[in-house]
Amino acid sequence: MAYKSESLVEYVLIHYRWVFVCLFLLPASFFFDIWMYVRNWLVFKFSSAPKKHGSKVLFVQRQIQEWNKDGQKKQICTARPGWQTISFRRPIYKNNMYKVEVNLVDILEVNAKKKLVKAEPLVTMGQLTATLNPLGWTIPVLPEMDDLTLGGLIMGTGIESSSHIYGLFQHICLSYELVLCDGSVVRCSPEDNPDLFYSVPWSYGTLGILTAVEIKMIPARKYVKLKYEAVKGLGNIAKRFEEVSKDTRNEFVEGIAFNEDEAVIMTGVQTDQREEDKINSIGRWYKPWFFRHVESFLKGNKNTTEYIPLRDYYHRHTRSIFWEIQDIIPFGNNILFRIFLGWLVPPKVSLLKLTQNEAIKKLYENNHVIQDMLVPIETLADSVKLFRENFNVFPLWLCPFVLPANAGMVHPKGNGEKLYLDIGMYGVPKVNNFHPERSTRKVEKYVADVNGFQMLYADTYMTREEFRRMFDHSLYDKLRNEMKCVKAFPEVYDKVSRQARC
């Protein structure tokens, strides 16, 4: 059969992408991780990184000052390439903006006395656990993926199975340091500049450029004692999940729904004790993907309690990118693949994005969904039904979180805190009438109607008016006017809407 060269390459990249991933992206990702591990270890042991922070911030200030001198002709964004972010899309809004170089990648201080860690915004979760856990510390909310950055989790959002106690990632942050559009540096906290402190989360860099954050620390134990509970029937799943989420004796709560009527609910606590025959180092390269291991409890696995090393637990979804890797390497959970090549997994999300051609991007857009919707926990059953009708994507990730009644773009309607639920949909829709925009808009409307929120790393099809109804802009608008941000930075909507990404 004859093909044009472009058509043949396109065909192979779509239908046999695993060949390219296994031969090129896995080795490249492995060596990149080795380099970053060595670099971070050397920096932490021998470098004067904290002393260099001031000069790096000064470099950011000078660029902003140059922008002011040049007449403020373009709006400001960071120069970080779009392919390096965890989002599936690339930000095209950056193409015609004034780009500020931000080289802020270091942990600055681990203060055991004050129980805080101070770090720069490009520090990753993998970097943080590798540094803190050996010192006997961790942070209360530690999102699963190794490559998630502090800046992304603050300017966007982050969640973890401990969020039913501590809230979203923003709620464990003690202070932020930012460079504002006039070139000044400001520190904000609940006591100092509180309006700015509560407005930074979800603002996507539209109030200033984040240069440092202080985060609460708590003691770290060696293991997580994790209990698995298989539950059948959607009503039973919703009832049981709400029960364990409200029980603060459970330090960690998470659920994976494998279909509308079958789920496994996991509850855990940190501990230094363990039963030797129940230790499961789930992070080892030869181990089954975590979600497949969880699925075994629906099929009669009797060992319903395990002791997972703390860092393995934190990054339990990293190797399989939750369950996205099964669409990239279909045979990746095969025992032979895990033994011989599992140590190379996962490929870096950034490299997957960098090597996508237009055909792959179009394939993903029309045949794939990546969404996290945040809804009140009492809507679990109705939400799962609606998501199944419009997408029919399983597994679904279920993660509870408490949402305090403080200021900012995201808070419960009315007074008092409220328990919410993150429903994560990652995979291939199996409904016959799936359409990316129409299907997503139906779910967006439902989420807004139940006073929920959409995570903004994924495709957002709402109009500006719908977006403003979902997210409270009152304090945000006030600050943008007071700090003269309107000319300097675009609005959040102009950075996250579908039109702003390719």
Secondary structure as UniProt FT lines:
FT   HELIX           5..15
FT   HELIX           17..20
FT   HELIX           21..25
FT   HELIX           26..46
FT   HELIX           49..69
FT   TURN            70..71
FT   STRAND          76..78
FT   HELIX           82..84
FT   HELIX           92..96
FT   STRAND          98..100
FT   STRAND          107..111
FT   TURN            112..115
FT   STRAND          116..119
FT   TURN            121..122
FT   HELIX           125..132
FT   HELIX           133..135
FT   STRAND          137..138
FT   TURN            146..147
FT   HELIX           150..155
FT   TURN            161..162
FT   HELIX           163..166
FT   HELIX           169..172
FT   STRAND          173..179
FT   TURN            181..182
FT   STRAND          185..188
FT   HELIX           194..199
FT   TURN            201..202
FT   TURN            204..205
FT   STRAND          209..216
FT   STRAND          218..219
FT   STRAND          223..232
FT   HELIX           234..246
FT   TURN            248..249
FT   STRAND          252..259
FT   TURN            260..261
FT   STRAND          262..271
FT   HELIX           276..278
FT   TURN            282..283
FT   TURN            285..286
FT   HELIX           290..295
FT   HELIX           296..298
FT   TURN            299..300
FT   STRAND          305..309
FT   HELIX           310..314
FT   TURN            315..324
FT   HELIX           325..328
FT   TURN            330..333
FT   HELIX           335..341
FT   HELIX           342..344
FT   HELIX           349..354
FT   HELIX           358..367
FT   STRAND          369..376
FT   HELIX           377..379
FT   HELIX           380..390
FT   STRAND          396..403
FT   STRAND          418..427
FT   TURN            432..433
FT   HELIX           436..449
FT   TURN            450..451
FT   STRAND          453..454
FT   TURN            456..457
FT   HELIX           464..470
FT   HELIX           474..482
FT   TURN            483..484
FT   TURN            486..488
FT   HELIX           493..496
FT   HELIX           498..500
//
